[in-house]
Amino acid sequence: MDVSVEFARHLLGAVVNLHAMVPRAHPSSRILGNERMGSGVIVDPSGLVLTVNYVVMGASTVDVGFLKGRRVKAEVVAQDFEVGLALVRVKRQGLTAVPLAGGTDLTCGEPVIAVASTGPQERRISGGLVTYLGEFEAYWEYLLEHGIVSSAQNPGFGGGGLFSMTGALLGVVYLPLNEIVRCSLAIPVDNYREHASELLRYGRVVSRPKRAWLGVFAHAVDEGVVVLGIVPEGPSDRGGLQEGDVIVSLNAEEVPSRKELYLSLWRHGPGERLTLEVMRDKRLRRLEVTTGDRAEFFKQI
């Protein structure tokens, strides 16, 4: 894949390094640790940086490192816990920002470039092709309606940019998917652009109904959805769910797949009391769980 030096330099300058410190008391520290490294993409020359939420979730301090060696403090100004994006702001003007692409024009087979940081002043690039456009679900109560999977592997810390060959930002690189195939998932930038005004004004997306949250890590099996893990002190933990439980129904509605569990759950809001039927030790048990608000549970302390 031919990429000019000037083109590459422009992209490298628009990608920053993030270093976040999270209090040990924050609930995400048990899962993600209290020191996190990430990447981000400058989307506004006035100092707005788009990244992935898991890097800055719960952070008490966020440092941003620029390619030319400057490090500055940043503040988290918006978080989208459902999609997985976050915005941080630095007090700098005239930064190198990138244009936002229109995701509707993207097709499978198109060449793309991923850029991410590997350190405060280190950036790496990888190239590849778009291999999949569509729905992506994951075990942490996550369902992305339109994900971008490409053979451009994530070259550094999560939160870097996936770019078109014209230098427009297509998406934010979320995570690697397969060590053998070496592909990566990016969250389309449309998820930011469509809600940018809400994120900047309210710090979250207010036009989307709040989703009920269980606090489970789930995997689909033939019998239903098995609980692989539970967020400590989360709704399911408080409601008596255990690792190894197989969820077979929610409010008497069968949930034979993980997607159906999520969609059924998200028809409810935080604070609702739901009945889960689970198989445990070959016995059917009924549990009452009061759902939570993921954003409230993982808010900054």
N, C-alpha and C positions, 0 to 999 in steps of 0.2 A: 504494500500500500504506500503510495508516494505522498508524502506530506512535506510541504516546504518548510524551511527553517523559520521563516517569518510567521507562517501560519501557526506552527507549533509553539513558537515563543508567545504569541498572543494568547493561546489557550492556557499555557502554563502560568502566565501572569494572572489569569482570572481565577485560578484554583488556589485556595489557601489551606493551611494546616490548622486544625483545631486541637487544643489541649484542654480538656474539661476535668475539673476536680469536683467530686460529688461527696457530700457528707456520708460517713459510714452509717448514719442513722436512716438515710433515705432508703425506702424499700427496694429501689432498683439496684442498690449496691450489692445486695445478696446475689443478684442474677448477673449483672454486667460489670461489677467491680466499681471501685470509687475513683479510679483514674482512667480516663478514656482518651484515645487519640482518634481523630477523624479528619475528614476533608470537607471542604465547602466550596461553593461557586459564587462569585460576586455577580449579583443580578441587578444591582443598581450602583452607579458610581458614587452615590452619597454614603455608601457603607453597608448596604444590605447583603447578607451572605445566606444562601440557601444550603441546607444540609439535611442529614437524616436525624430524626428525633432521638434515637437511642444513644447518640453520642453526647447530647447535651441534657438529656432528661435528668432532672434533679440537680443539675450543676450549680454549685455555689460560685464558681469562677470559670470563665472561659477565656482562654488566650488564643488569639489568632496570629498565625505566622505567615508573612508574605514572602514571596520568592526572593525579594531583594534584602531579606534579613531583618526586616522590622517585625517586632512582636507588640501587639496592643491588646488591651482588655476589650472584651465584648460583652454585650448583654443579650440574653435570650428574650426576644420580643414576641414570638408566636410559636405555637406548637400544634400540630395536627396529629393526634394520637391514633386516629383511625387509619389514615393513609401512611403516616410515618415520616412526615417532613417537619422541619423546624426552620425558623428564621432567627439569625443573630445579627446584631448591629454593632459596627465599629465607628468611632468618631474620626472618620477620614473622608476627605472629599477627593474627587477626581480619580477614583480608582478605575482599573480596567474591568469593565462589565461586559457580559456577553448578551447577545440578543436571544430571545426565547423563540424556539421553533414552534410550528403548528403540528401537533401530533397526528392530526387527521391525514396529513400527507405522507406519513411514514408507511413503508411497506416492507414485507419480509424480503431479505436478500440485499437490502441497501447497506452500503459500507458505513461504519460508524467508528468513532474514536472515543476511548475512555481515558480520562485524565484524573489522577488522584495524587495526594501527597503521601510520602513515606517518612517524612520528617519535617521539621520547621522550614527548611529551605530546599527540600528534595521533592521533586515531582517526577512521575513516570507516566508514560503513554502506552496504551495498547490499542491495537486495531482489530476489527472483525466485521462480521455481518449480522444484521438483525435476523434472528432465527425463529422468533415467536412473538406474536402480538395478541394478547388476550388475558383472560382471567388467571389469576394466580392466588392460591390459598396456602396458608402456612399454619403451623401448629399453635401459634401464640394468639389465637382468636383474631386472625388477620385474613382479609379477603380483598385483594386489589382487583378492581373491575377490568382495568386495562394496564397490564404490565408490559414491559419491554425486555425481552430476553435476547441477548446477543452473544456472539462468540468472542467479543472483546472482553477478556477477563478483567476483573477488577485489579488494577495495577498497584493499589495502595489501600489506605484506610477508607472506610465507607463514607459516603457523602460527596464523592467526586462527581464530575460531570460526564455525561454521555453526549457527544456532539455529532452533528452532521458534518459532511465534508465541506460545508460552507461556514462552519464555525458557530452554528446556532445550537443552543442548548436543547437537547431532546428530552433529557431526563436526568435524575439524580441516581447515581449508582448506589443501590441499597445493600446488596450482599452477593457473594459468589454462590453459585448453585450446585456445582458438581466439580470435584477436584479432578476427575478423570477427563470429562469433556471440557472443563474449564470455561464455563459460560457464566454470565452474571445477569442479575435482575436490576433493572432501573425503574424508578417511579417516574412516569411521564410528567414533564414540566407543566402540562395542562392542569394538573391537580393544584399547582401553586398559582398559575396565572388566573384561573377561574375564581379563586377565592382570595386573591392578594389583598383586596381592599378590606375584607373582613379580618384577615389575619393581622393586618397592620393596625386596624382600629380596635379590635377586641382581643387580639392575642390568640384567637381560635376561630374555627368555622362555626358561625352561629346559625347559618341557614340549613344546616344538616341536623336532623333530630339526634339527640344524645342516645347512644347505644348502651344497652345493658351489658355488663361485663361480669364474667364468672371468675376470672383469674386462674385458668387452667391451661395446660399445654396438652394438646389433644392429637390423637392419631386414629385414623379410620381403620377398622377391622371388619370382618364379615358380620360380627354380631352387633356392631354399632360403632361407638366412638370411645376409645379407651383413653383414660386419663394417665398421661405419662409423667406429669408433674403438676404441682400446685404452687401458686404464688403465696408465700408465707403471709399470714394475716389477711389474705384476700377473701373475697366473698365465699368461694368454695371451701377454703380452709375453715372459715368460721361456720359454714353450713354443714361440715362433716364429711365432705368428699375426701376420698383417699386415692393415692396412686394405685393404679390397677383396676379401679372401678370402670365398668363399661356403661356409658350413658346410652340408654335405649329409648328414652322419651323425655320430652319437656312439656309440662302441662298437658299430659296425656296425648301428646302428638309425637308419633314415632320420628326419630332422627337417625336414619340408617347411614348417613354420611356426615362427614365433618362440615361440608358446606351447608347441608340442611340444618345441622345444629346451629351454625352461626346465623343463618337467615331467620330461623325460628326465634333464636335468642334476641336478635336485633329488632324484632317486632315489638320488643318491650324496652322500657327505659330504666335507667338506674333507680334503685330503691324499691323495685317491685319484688314481691315474694313469689318465687316460682317453685313448682314441684318437679323434681328430677327423679326418674326411675333409673336405678343402676343395678347392674349385676355385680355382686360381690360374694366370693366364696360359694358360687353356684346358687345363690339366693337372690331374689328380686327384693330390693329395698327402695323405700321412698324417702327422699330427703327434701327438706324445705330450705331453699337458699334465697337470701335477700341479695339481689344483684347490686353491683357497685358501679361507680363511674371511674373508668380507667384514668382519665385526665386528673380527676380529683385525688385519686389514690397516689398517683406518681407526681403530684405537683411539687414545685420547689419548696423547700422548708427553710 
